[in-house]
Amino acid sequence: MDRRSPITSGRRYAWLPALALAAVAVAGCSSSGGGSTAASAPPPSAGTTASSPAATVPTATTAPSVTAPTATATATATPTAPAGNGKRPADACTLLTSPQVVAAVGTAGPFTGTHPSPVDGKAVWGCTWGSRQSYAHIRESSPSSLATLKANPELTATPVPGIGKEAYLIQRKNGTHPSVYFVAEDGLVYEVEVVKDRGPNDDVNAPAEIAAESALALLLSKAV
């Protein structure tokens, strides 16, 4: 039969039952194929559903671990707060700039501060700017330590007026290894030390070190 030949109206209606059967057959095949598609559909959906809780669980688990150290760090930092009038900064190394240390020590910088090592497991409020050879240093001491130094027969304690509530130049009997101790307005005691050159001939620098210590002690007594 030539498919290009005209189709009469009678033959057109005669084809409808055949077309209907073909449609049913196609629908059956589609239904059968759809079952296969439906069976394969759940794994992606199930995979997607399973991945959502997996993504949520790490988020919920990670959040407390991030928050806990922050809270601990804050609680640990609290004891370093000033015990007196609250004027003293928590970080002693913020008290002096590198140019100020250069002027006091007389050695080219830049100088960055380092904190003193803990004593008996406790942090010590203080800072050292410089190197092992030349440095400026401040640290919190105690009234009992100052009293012991003043009573030491191998040392001399000379009052230094105009610094804090009271201040003393503590040095050996021969005038070497000077340090200035001052009592702040809140009653805390601090030591200020300047070393221009820790070497065999450092003793000749004692007068200059005393002048630098007195100047720094005056400056620092107004900042703590």
VOPAGU-2260 file (C-alpha; in pm, 1 decimal, decimal comma):
REM VOPAGU-2260
SITE   aa  ch    i         X         Y         Z
SITE  MET   A    0       0,0       0,0       0,0
SITE  ASP   A    1     127,3     341,7     -92,7
SITE  ARG   A    2     131,3     560,7     228,8
SITE  ARG   A    3     117,0     866,7      14,7
SITE  SER   A    4    -226,9     766,4    -136,1
SITE  PRO   A    5    -528,9     970,8     -16,6
SITE  ILE   A    6    -719,0     830,0     283,4
SITE  THR   A    7   -1094,4     833,6     246,1
SITE  SER   A    8   -1319,2     932,2     534,9
SITE  GLY   A    9   -1442,4     569,4     566,0
SITE  ARG   A   10   -1093,8     429,7     599,3
SITE  ARG   A   11   -1000,4     703,0     845,8
SITE  TYR   A   12   -1273,8     586,5    1087,3
SITE  ALA   A   13   -1174,5     222,8    1024,4
SITE  TRP   A   14    -827,5     298,9    1165,7
SITE  LEU   A   15    -954,9     430,0    1501,5
SITE  PRO   A   16    -991,2      87,4    1671,5
SITE  ALA   A   17    -640,1      -1,7    1568,9
SITE  LEU   A   18    -510,6     328,5    1698,6
SITE  ALA   A   19    -695,4     272,3    2025,8
SITE  LEU   A   20    -534,1     -68,3    2069,9
SITE  ALA   A   21    -194,7      79,1    1991,2
SITE  ALA   A   22    -249,9     351,8    2249,3
SITE  VAL   A   23    -342,7      88,3    2510,2
SITE  ALA   A   24     -32,6    -111,6    2422,4
SITE  VAL   A   25     186,7     197,9    2450,4
SITE  ALA   A   26      24,2     291,9    2778,9
SITE  GLY   A   27      91,5     -60,4    2906,6
SITE  CYS   A   28     452,9     -37,1    2807,0
SITE  SER   A   29     479,1     308,1    2964,2
SITE  SER   A   30     317,5     177,7    3281,3
SITE  SER   A   31     558,9    -111,5    3289,0
SITE  GLY   A   32     853,1     118,0    3218,4
SITE  GLY   A   33     717,8     365,8    3476,7
SITE  GLY   A   34     733,6      91,6    3736,1
SITE  SER   A   35    1097,1      55,2    3661,4
SITE  THR   A   36    1144,3     431,4    3684,1
SITE  ALA   A   37     950,2     447,8    4010,6
SITE  ALA   A   38    1161,4     167,8    4152,3
SITE  SER   A   39    1482,7     347,4    4066,5
SITE  ALA   A   40    1355,6     686,6    4186,6
SITE  PRO   A   41    1364,7     616,6    4565,0
SITE  PRO   A   42    1743,7     564,3    4586,7
SITE  PRO   A   43    1825,7     923,3    4480,5
SITE  SER   A   44    1545,1    1053,7    4704,1
SITE  ALA   A   45    1656,9     831,1    4987,8
SITE  GLY   A   46    2016,6     935,4    4927,4
SITE  THR   A   47    1919,3    1300,6    4933,7
SITE  THR   A   48    1710,4    1257,6    5248,2
SITE  ALA   A   49    1988,9    1065,8    5422,2
SITE  SER   A   50    2247,6    1330,1    5335,0
SITE  SER   A   51    2043,1    1611,8    5490,4
SITE  PRO   A   52    2060,5    1477,9    5848,9
SITE  ALA   A   53    2428,5    1396,1    5794,4
SITE  ALA   A   54    2494,8    1760,3    5702,6
SITE  THR   A   55    2293,9    1882,6    6002,6
SITE  VAL   A   56    2457,3    1663,2    6266,1
SITE  PRO   A   57    2817,5    1792,8    6220,2
SITE  THR   A   58    2689,9    2149,8    6235,7
SITE  ALA   A   59    2516,3    2089,6    6568,3
SITE  THR   A   60    2817,4    1900,3    6700,8
SITE  THR   A   61    3074,5    2159,2    6592,9
SITE  ALA   A   62    2901,0    2461,6    6743,7
SITE  PRO   A   63    2958,0    2371,1    7113,0
SITE  SER   A   64    3325,1    2285,8    7051,4
SITE  VAL   A   65    3383,9    2633,7    6907,0
SITE  THR   A   66    3194,1    2811,1    7184,0
SITE  ALA   A   67    3353,7    2624,4    7473,1
SITE  PRO   A   68    3715,5    2740,7    7417,4
SITE  THR   A   69    3594,0    3099,4    7380,8
SITE  ALA   A   70    3420,0    3085,2    7715,8
SITE  THR   A   71    3724,9    2922,0    7873,2
SITE  ALA   A   72    3961,5    3184,0    7733,1
SITE  THR   A   73    3741,7    3463,3    7869,8
SITE  ALA   A   74    3726,5    3303,5    8210,2
SITE  THR   A   75    4102,9    3252,1    8213,9
SITE  ALA   A   76    4170,8    3612,3    8117,9
SITE  THR   A   77    3962,9    3747,3    8406,5
SITE  PRO   A   78    4227,1    3695,2    8680,7
SITE  THR   A   79    4473,2    3915,3    8487,4
SITE  ALA   A   80    4244,3    4214,5    8530,2
SITE  PRO   A   81    4381,3    4493,3    8751,8
SITE  ALA   A   82    4342,8    4426,9    9121,5
SITE  GLY   A   83    4351,8    4794,4    9214,6
SITE  ASN   A   84    4182,5    5097,8    9062,8
SITE  GLY   A   85    4131,4    4933,8    8722,7
SITE  LYS   A   86    4364,1    5175,4    8539,5
SITE  ARG   A   87    4638,5    4920,1    8476,0
SITE  PRO   A   88    4611,5    4749,1    8134,9
SITE  ALA   A   89    4584,0    4372,0    8132,1
SITE  ASP   A   90    4883,9    4348,5    7896,5
SITE  ALA   A   91    5193,4    4518,1    8038,9
SITE  CYS   A   92    5362,2    4515,9    7697,9
SITE  THR   A   93    5123,8    4789,1    7580,3
SITE  LEU   A   94    5274,8    5039,8    7826,2
SITE  LEU   A   95    5585,0    5134,9    7626,4
SITE  THR   A   96    5650,0    5188,5    7258,8
SITE  SER   A   97    5967,5    5083,3    7081,0
SITE  PRO   A   98    6096,2    5446,7    7050,6
SITE  GLN   A   99    6052,2    5493,3    7427,0
SITE  VAL   A  100    6254,8    5179,5    7494,5
SITE  VAL   A  101    6521,6    5285,3    7244,7
SITE  ALA   A  102    6552,0    5619,1    7425,2
SITE  ALA   A  103    6583,0    5448,6    7764,3
SITE  VAL   A  104    6823,1    5172,3    7662,0
SITE  GLY   A  105    7026,3    5370,6    7410,6
SITE  THR   A  106    7036,7    5084,5    7163,1
SITE  ALA   A  107    6872,3    5078,5    6822,2
SITE  GLY   A  108    6538,3    4897,6    6802,9
SITE  PRO   A  109    6279,1    4803,0    6719,2
SITE  PHE   A  110    6196,6    4646,4    7053,2
SITE  THR   A  111    5896,2    4421,0    7101,0
SITE  GLY   A  112    5780,3    4312,3    7444,5
SITE  THR   A  113    5783,5    3963,3    7593,2
SITE  HIS   A  114    5603,0    3849,7    7906,1
SITE  PRO   A  115    5789,6    3706,8    8206,5
SITE  SER   A  116    5775,1    3336,1    8275,5
SITE  PRO   A  117    5516,8    3215,1    8529,5
SITE  VAL   A  118    5628,7    3183,3    8891,1
SITE  ASP   A  119    5499,6    2879,9    9080,5
SITE  GLY   A  120    5264,8    2816,4    8790,2
SITE  LYS   A  121    5109,4    3163,3    8811,7
SITE  ALA   A  122    5132,7    3430,9    8545,3
SITE  VAL   A  123    5333,1    3739,9    8639,8
SITE  TRP   A  124    5210,8    4080,5    8525,7
SITE  GLY   A  125    5502,0    4243,4    8348,1
SITE  CYS   A  126    5697,2    4288,2    8026,8
SITE  THR   A  127    6055,8    4300,3    7900,5
SITE  TRP   A  128    6145,5    4501,9    7591,9
SITE  GLY   A  129    6480,3    4442,3    7421,8
SITE  SER   A  130    6734,4    4163,5    7411,4
SITE  ARG   A  131    6942,8    3970,1    7662,9
SITE  GLN   A  132    7213,4    4234,5    7636,9
SITE  SER   A  133    7005,6    4553,3    7651,2
SITE  TYR   A  134    6652,1    4584,4    7779,2
SITE  ALA   A  135    6390,2    4771,5    7980,0
SITE  HIS   A  136    6176,4    4575,5    8220,9
SITE  ILE   A  137    5871,5    4620,8    8443,5
SITE  ARG   A  138    5696,8    4363,7    8657,7
SITE  GLU   A  139    5462,9    4354,3    8951,9
SITE  SER   A  140    5639,7    4280,6    9278,7
SITE  SER   A  141    5499,2    4277,7    9633,3
SITE  PRO   A  142    5525,7    4485,7    9952,5
SITE  SER   A  143    5699,0    4196,5   10128,4
SITE  SER   A  144    5963,1    4170,4    9853,9
SITE  LEU   A  145    6029,6    4543,9    9875,2
SITE  ALA   A  146    6057,4    4524,7   10253,5
SITE  THR   A  147    6305,7    4237,6   10224,3
SITE  LEU   A  148    6521,3    4431,5    9976,7
SITE  LYS   A  149    6521,3    4742,4   10195,7
SITE  ALA   A  150    6635,6    4532,2   10493,2
SITE  ASN   A  151    6911,9    4350,9   10302,0
SITE  PRO   A  152    7248,7    4467,7   10444,1
SITE  GLU   A  153    7419,8    4407,9   10108,1
SITE  LEU   A  154    7193,6    4657,7    9933,5
SITE  THR   A  155    7114,1    5025,4    9963,7
SITE  ALA   A  156    6761,2    5166,9    9941,1
SITE  THR   A  157    6748,6    5533,2    9845,1
SITE  PRO   A  158    6408,6    5711,4    9837,5
SITE  VAL   A  159    6315,3    5858,4    9498,8
SITE  PRO   A  160    6062,2    6141,8    9540,9
SITE  GLY   A  161    5775,8    6220,7    9304,0
SITE  ILE   A  162    5704,8    5865,4    9185,1
SITE  GLY   A  163    5378,7    5701,0    9296,0
SITE  LYS   A  164    5306,4    5691,0    9666,7
SITE  GLU   A  165    5672,7    5613,0    9734,9
SITE  ALA   A  166    5970,2    5483,7    9540,0
SITE  TYR   A  167    6317,5    5349,0    9613,9
SITE  LEU   A  168    6636,2    5299,2    9421,5
SITE  ILE   A  169    6765,9    4955,3    9517,3
SITE  GLN   A  170    7126,7    4875,5    9427,3
SITE  ARG   A  171    7434,1    4699,7    9555,0
SITE  LYS   A  172    7663,0    4869,4    9799,4
SITE  ASN   A  173    7911,7    4934,5    9519,6
SITE  GLY   A  174    7645,1    5119,6    9319,5
SITE  THR   A  175    7589,4    4852,2    9052,6
SITE  HIS   A  176    7279,7    4661,4    8935,7
SITE  PRO   A  177    7023,2    4932,4    9011,5
SITE  SER   A  178    6644,8    4891,1    9003,8
SITE  VAL   A  179    6368,7    5131,9    9097,2
SITE  TYR   A  180    6073,4    5002,3    9298,2
SITE  PHE   A  181    5762,4    5214,2    9334,3
SITE  VAL   A  182    5430,3    5181,7    9512,2
SITE  ALA   A  183    5136,3    5279,5    9291,9
SITE  GLU   A  184    4835,0    5471,7    9417,3
SITE  ASP   A  185    4639,6    5147,5    9455,7
SITE  GLY   A  186    4912,0    4996,1    9676,5
SITE  LEU   A  187    5060,9    4756,4    9421,2
SITE  VAL   A  188    5440,3    4742,7    9400,1
SITE  TYR   A  189    5635,5    4742,7    9073,7
SITE  GLU   A  190    5999,4    4698,9    8975,8
SITE  VAL   A  191    6153,3    4893,1    8686,5
SITE  GLU   A  192    6495,5    4790,1    8554,4
SITE  VAL   A  193    6704,6    4913,6    8263,9
SITE  VAL   A  194    7019,3    4738,5    8137,1
SITE  LYS   A  195    7216,4    4924,9    7872,8
SITE  ASP   A  196    7474,8    4657,0    7808,3
SITE  ARG   A  197    7488,9    4335,4    8007,0
SITE  GLY   A  198    7860,5    4278,0    7962,5
SITE  PRO   A  199    8186,8    4284,0    8157,2
SITE  ASN   A  200    8191,0    4665,6    8165,7
SITE  ASP   A  201    7821,9    4715,6    8241,5
SITE  ASP   A  202    7900,6    4864,0    8583,3
SITE  VAL   A  203    8007,0    5191,3    8420,4
SITE  ASN   A  204    7650,6    5227,3    8285,6
SITE  ALA   A  205    7492,2    5231,2    8633,0
SITE  PRO   A  206    7440,9    5613,0    8648,8
SITE  ALA   A  207    7275,0    5616,8    8305,4
SITE  GLU   A  208    7063,6    5313,8    8397,7
SITE  ILE   A  209    6947,6    5483,5    8718,3
SITE  ALA   A  210    6843,8    5792,9    8523,0
SITE  ALA   A  211    6652,7    5582,0    8269,0
SITE  GLU   A  212    6484,9    5373,5    8541,3
SITE  SER   A  213    6372,1    5683,6    8729,6
SITE  ALA   A  214    6227,4    5837,7    8412,5
SITE  LEU   A  215    6044,3    5517,9    8315,1
SITE  ALA   A  216    5919,2    5462,7    8670,9
SITE  LEU   A  217    5768,6    5812,2    8670,1
SITE  LEU   A  218    5603,4    5746,2    8333,9
SITE  LEU   A  219    5476,3    5400,6    8426,3
SITE  SER   A  220    5350,1    5500,6    8771,6
SITE  LYS   A  221    5094,8    5722,0    8596,9
SITE  ALA   A  222    4977,6    5434,5    8374,9
SITE  VAL   A  223    4917,4    5159,3    8632,3
